[in-house]
Amino acid sequence: MTEAAETEYLSALLERSQGRIGVAAELAGVDPRSLFDRLRKHGIRKENFR
């Protein structure tokens, strides 16, 4: 997955989950910590989706 595609996907997950990491991780089928690390890598803040 390209950087831009991953950023878009992560943003869509957070939008769908209203910024809740646990819910977004469940939707993606990944560990919440792993999702959080990816968000940080891309500079995405969950607060922007609440």
Sequence and secondary structure as in RCSB ss.txt:
>XXXX:A:sequence
MTEAAETEYLSALLERSQGRIGVAAELAGVDPRSLFDRLRKHGIRKENFR
>XXXX:A:secstr
  HHHHHHHHHHHHHHTTT HHHHHHHHTS HHHHHHHHHHHT  GGGG 
